[in-house]
Amino acid sequence: MDRPRRPSAAAGGAPRRAGVALALLTFALSSLVNNLATIVVVVPLTIAVCRELRIDPLPLVFVEIVASNLGGASTMIGDFPNMWIAARTGIGFAEFLVHLALW
């Protein structure tokens, strides 16, 4: 199986497709690790993709910031306030998701 040589090749060279893929990647990563760590990892990739596509990275970075906040807020470990709430209340990961889903 051949791997894409350029980061933008996975998106077929389409800026919109690259933006959606990067936003979904950011959301998924932010659900599993801290928001800041996610942004530190994803933004350099975004800049590389945008250079290859010859587009401004700033709009994509803004979308990734929003996706990171949404992904982090969706789990106990992705956002500092959620970690604090879980620690203070003593609830576990699964119970946290249940309470979050009820909103």
MARBA-3410 file (N, C-alpha, C, O; in Angstrom, 1 decimal):
103
0.8,-1.2,0.0,0.0,0.0,0.0,0.9,1.2,0.0,1.7,1.4,0.9 ~ 0.7,2.1,-1.0,1.4,3.3,-1.1,0.9,4.4,-0.1,-0.3,4.6,0.0 ~ 1.8,5.1,0.6,1.4,6.2,1.4,1.5,7.5,0.7,2.4,7.6,-0.2 ~ 0.6,8.4,1.0,0.8,9.7,0.4,2.1,10.4,0.8,2.5,10.3,1.9 ~ 2.7,11.0,-0.2,4.0,11.6,0.1,3.8,13.0,0.7,4.7,13.5,1.4
2.7,13.6,0.4,2.5,15.0,0.9,1.2,14.9,1.8,0.3,14.1,1.5 ~ 1.2,15.8,2.9,0.0,15.8,3.7,-1.3,16.1,3.0,-2.3,15.6,3.3 ~ -1.2,17.0,2.0,-2.4,17.4,1.3,-2.9,16.3,0.3,-4.0,16.4,-0.2 ~ -2.0,15.4,0.0,-2.5,14.3,-1.0,-3.6,13.5,-0.4,-4.4,13.0,-1.2 ~ -3.7,13.3,0.9,-4.8,12.6,1.5,-6.1,13.3,1.2,-7.2,12.7,1.2
-6.1,14.6,1.1,-7.3,15.4,0.8,-7.5,15.6,-0.7,-8.5,16.3,-1.1 ~ -6.7,14.9,-1.5,-6.9,15.1,-3.0,-6.6,16.5,-3.5,-7.0,16.8,-4.6 ~ -5.9,17.2,-2.7,-5.5,18.6,-3.1,-6.6,19.6,-3.0,-6.5,20.7,-3.5 ~ -7.7,19.2,-2.4,-8.9,20.1,-2.3,-8.9,20.8,-0.9,-8.9,20.2,0.1 ~ -8.8,22.1,-0.9,-8.7,22.9,0.3,-9.9,22.6,1.3,-9.7,22.5,2.5
-11.1,22.6,0.7,-12.3,22.3,1.6,-12.2,21.0,2.3,-12.4,20.8,3.5 ~ -11.8,20.0,1.5,-11.7,18.6,2.0,-10.6,18.5,3.1,-10.7,17.8,4.1 ~ -9.5,19.2,2.8,-8.4,19.3,3.8,-8.9,19.9,5.1,-8.5,19.5,6.2 ~ -9.6,21.0,5.0,-10.1,21.7,6.1,-11.0,20.8,7.0,-10.9,20.8,8.2 ~ -11.9,20.1,6.3,-12.9,19.2,7.0,-12.1,18.1,7.7,-12.3,17.8,8.9
-11.1,17.5,7.0,-10.3,16.4,7.5,-9.5,16.9,8.7,-9.5,16.2,9.8 ~ -8.9,18.0,8.7,-8.2,18.6,9.8,-9.0,18.9,11.0,-8.7,18.7,12.1 ~ -10.2,19.4,10.7,-11.2,19.7,11.8,-11.6,18.5,12.5,-11.7,18.4,13.7 ~ -11.9,17.4,11.8,-12.3,16.2,12.4,-11.2,15.5,13.1,-11.4,15.0,14.2 ~ -10.0,15.6,12.6,-8.8,15.1,13.3,-8.6,15.8,14.6,-8.4,15.2,15.6
-8.8,17.1,14.6,-8.6,18.0,15.8,-9.7,17.6,16.8,-9.3,17.5,18.0 ~ -10.9,17.5,16.4,-12.0,17.1,17.3,-11.7,15.8,18.0,-11.8,15.6,19.2 ~ -11.3,14.8,17.2,-11.1,13.4,17.7,-9.9,13.4,18.6,-10.0,12.8,19.7 ~ -8.8,14.1,18.3,-7.6,14.1,19.2,-8.0,14.8,20.5,-7.5,14.4,21.5 ~ -8.7,15.9,20.4,-9.0,16.7,21.6,-9.9,15.9,22.5,-10.0,16.2,23.7
-10.7,15.0,22.0,-11.5,14.1,22.8,-10.7,13.2,23.7,-11.1,12.7,24.7 ~ -9.5,12.9,23.2,-8.6,11.9,23.9,-7.5,12.5,24.7,-7.0,11.9,25.6 ~ -7.0,13.7,24.3,-5.9,14.4,25.0,-6.3,15.8,25.2,-7.4,16.3,24.7 ~ -5.5,16.5,25.9,-5.8,17.9,26.3,-5.9,18.8,25.0,-5.2,18.5,24.0 ~ -6.7,19.9,25.1,-6.9,20.8,24.0,-5.6,21.4,23.5,-5.3,21.4,22.3
-4.8,21.9,24.4,-3.5,22.5,24.1,-2.6,21.6,23.4,-1.9,21.9,22.4 ~ -2.4,20.3,23.9,-1.6,19.3,23.2,-2.1,19.1,21.8,-1.3,18.9,20.9 ~ -3.4,19.0,21.6,-3.9,18.8,20.3,-3.6,19.9,19.3,-3.1,19.6,18.2 ~ -3.7,21.1,19.8,-3.4,22.3,18.9,-1.9,22.3,18.6,-1.5,22.6,17.4 ~ -1.1,22.0,19.5,0.4,22.0,19.3,0.8,20.9,18.3,1.7,21.1,17.5
0.0,19.8,18.2,0.3,18.8,17.2,-0.3,19.1,15.9,0.3,18.9,14.8 ~ -1.5,19.6,15.8,-2.3,19.7,14.6,-1.9,21.0,13.8,-1.8,21.0,12.6 ~ -1.6,22.1,14.5,-1.3,23.3,13.7,-0.1,23.2,12.8,-0.1,23.7,11.7 ~ 1.1,22.6,13.2,2.2,22.5,12.2,1.8,21.6,11.0,2.2,21.9,9.9 ~ 0.9,20.6,11.2,0.4,19.8,10.1,-0.4,20.7,9.2,-0.3,20.6,8.0
-1.3,21.5,9.8,-2.1,22.4,9.0,-1.3,23.4,8.2,-1.6,23.7,7.0 ~ -0.3,24.0,8.8,0.6,24.9,8.1,1.3,24.2,6.9,1.4,24.8,5.8 ~ 1.7,23.0,7.1,2.3,22.2,6.0,1.3,22.0,4.9,1.7,22.1,3.7 ~ 0.1,21.6,5.2,-0.9,21.3,4.2,-1.3,22.6,3.5,-1.4,22.6,2.2 ~ -1.4,23.7,4.2,-1.8,25.0,3.6,-0.7,25.5,2.6,-0.9,26.1,1.6
0.6,25.2,3.0,1.7,25.6,2.1,1.6,24.9,0.8,1.8,25.5,-0.3 ~ 1.3,23.6,0.9,1.2,22.8,-0.3,0.0,23.2,-1.2,0.1,23.2,-2.4 ~ -1.1,23.5,-0.5,-2.3,23.9,-1.3,-2.2,25.4,-1.6,-3.1,25.9,-2.4 ~ -1.2,26.1,-1.1,-1.1,27.6,-1.4,-2.3,28.4,-0.9,-2.9,29.2,-1.7 ~ -2.7,28.1,0.3,-3.9,28.8,0.9,-3.4,29.4,2.3,-2.5,28.9,2.8
-4.2,30.3,2.7,-3.9,30.9,4.0,-4.3,30.0,5.2,-5.4,29.5,5.2 ~ -3.4,29.6,6.1,-3.7,28.7,7.1,-4.6,29.3,8.3,-5.2,28.5,9.0 ~ -4.7,30.6,8.4,-5.4,31.2,9.5,-6.8,30.7,9.6,-7.2,30.4,10.7 ~ -7.6,30.7,8.6,-9.0,30.3,8.7,-9.1,28.8,9.2,-10.0,28.5,10.0 ~ -8.2,28.0,8.7,-8.2,26.6,9.2,-7.8,26.4,10.6,-8.4,25.6,11.4
-6.9,27.3,11.1,-6.4,27.2,12.5,-7.6,27.7,13.4,-7.8,27.1,14.4 ~ -8.4,28.7,12.9,-9.5,29.1,13.7,-10.5,28.0,13.8,-11.1,27.7,14.9 ~ -10.8,27.3,12.7,-11.7,26.2,12.8,-11.2,25.1,13.7,-12.0,24.4,14.4 ~ -9.9,24.8,13.7,-9.3,23.8,14.6,-9.4,24.2,16.0,-9.6,23.3,16.9 ~ -9.3,25.5,16.3,-9.4,25.9,17.7,-10.9,25.6,18.2,-11.0,25.1,19.3
-11.8,25.9,17.4,-13.2,25.6,17.7,-13.4,24.1,17.9,-14.1,23.7,18.8 ~ -12.9,23.3,16.9,-13.1,21.9,17.0,-12.4,21.3,18.2,-12.9,20.4,18.8 ~ -11.2,21.9,18.6,-10.5,21.4,19.8,-11.3,21.7,21.0,-11.4,20.9,21.9 ~ -11.9,22.9,21.1,-12.8,23.2,22.3,-14.0,22.3,22.3,-14.3,21.8,23.4 ~ -14.6,22.0,21.2,-15.8,21.1,21.2,-15.4,19.7,21.6,-16.1,19.0,22.3
-14.3,19.2,21.0,-13.9,17.9,21.3,-13.4,17.7,22.8,-13.7,16.7,23.4 ~ -12.8,18.7,23.3,-12.3,18.7,24.7,-13.5,18.8,25.6,-13.5,18.1,26.7 ~ -14.5,19.5,25.3,-15.7,19.6,26.2,-16.5,18.4,26.2,-17.4,18.2,27.0 ~ -16.3,17.5,25.2,-17.2,16.3,25.1,-16.7,15.2,25.9,-17.4,14.2,26.1 ~ -15.5,15.3,26.5,-15.1,14.2,27.4,-14.5,14.8,28.7,-14.2,16.0,28.8
-14.2,13.9,29.6,-13.7,14.3,30.9,-12.2,14.7,30.8,-11.7,15.6,31.6 ~ -11.5,14.1,29.9,-10.0,14.3,29.8,-9.6,15.4,28.9,-8.4,15.7,28.8 ~ -10.4,15.9,28.1,-10.0,16.9,27.0,-10.0,18.3,27.5,-9.5,19.2,26.7 ~ -10.5,18.6,28.6,-10.7,20.0,29.0,-10.4,20.1,30.5,-10.8,19.3,31.3 ~ -9.6,21.2,30.9,-9.3,21.3,32.3,-10.5,21.5,33.2,-10.5,20.8,34.3
-11.5,22.3,32.9,-12.6,22.3,33.8,-13.3,21.0,34.0,-13.8,20.7,35.1 ~ -13.4,20.2,32.9,-14.0,18.9,33.0,-13.2,18.0,34.0,-13.8,17.2,34.7 ~ -11.9,18.1,33.9,-11.0,17.3,34.8,-11.2,17.7,36.2,-11.3,16.8,37.1 ~ -11.4,19.0,36.4,-11.6,19.5,37.8,-12.9,19.0,38.3,-13.0,18.6,39.5 ~ -13.9,19.1,37.5,-15.3,18.7,38.0,-15.3,17.2,38.3,-15.8,16.8,39.3
-14.7,16.4,37.5,-14.6,15.0,37.7,-13.8,14.7,39.0,-14.2,13.8,39.7 ~ -12.7,15.4,39.2,-11.9,15.1,40.4,-12.7,15.5,41.6,-12.6,14.8,42.7 ~ -13.4,16.7,41.6,-14.1,17.2,42.8,-15.3,16.3,43.1,-15.7,16.2,44.3 ~ -16.0,15.8,42.1,-17.2,15.0,42.3,-16.9,13.5,42.5,-17.7,12.8,43.0 ~ -15.7,13.1,42.1,-15.4,11.7,42.2,-16.0,10.7,41.2,-16.1,9.5,41.4
-16.6,11.3,40.1,-17.2,10.4,39.1,-16.2,9.9,38.2,-15.1,10.5,37.9 ~ -16.5,8.8,37.6,-15.6,8.1,36.6,-15.9,8.6,35.2,-16.8,9.4,35.0 ~ -15.1,8.1,34.3,-15.2,8.5,32.9,-16.6,8.2,32.3,-17.2,9.1,31.7 ~ -17.0,7.0,32.4,-18.3,6.6,31.9,-19.5,7.4,32.5,-20.4,7.8,31.8 ~ -19.4,7.6,33.8,-20.5,8.3,34.4,-20.5,9.8,34.0,-21.5,10.4,33.8
-19.3,10.3,33.7,-19.2,11.7,33.2,-19.9,11.8,31.9,-20.6,12.8,31.6 ~ -19.6,10.8,31.0,-20.2,10.9,29.7,-21.7,10.8,29.7,-22.5,11.4,29.0 ~ -22.2,10.0,30.7,-23.7,9.8,30.9,-24.3,11.2,31.3,-25.3,11.6,30.7 ~ -23.7,11.9,32.2,-24.2,13.2,32.7,-24.1,14.2,31.6,-24.9,15.0,31.4 ~ -23.0,14.1,30.8,-22.8,15.1,29.7,-23.9,14.8,28.6,-24.4,15.8,28.0
-24.2,13.6,28.4,-25.2,13.2,27.3,-26.6,13.7,27.7,-27.5,13.9,26.9 ~ -26.9,13.8,29.0,-28.2,14.3,29.5,-28.4,15.7,29.2,-29.6,16.2,29.2 ~ -27.4,16.5,28.9,-27.6,17.9,28.6,-28.1,18.0,27.3,-28.4,19.1,26.8
END
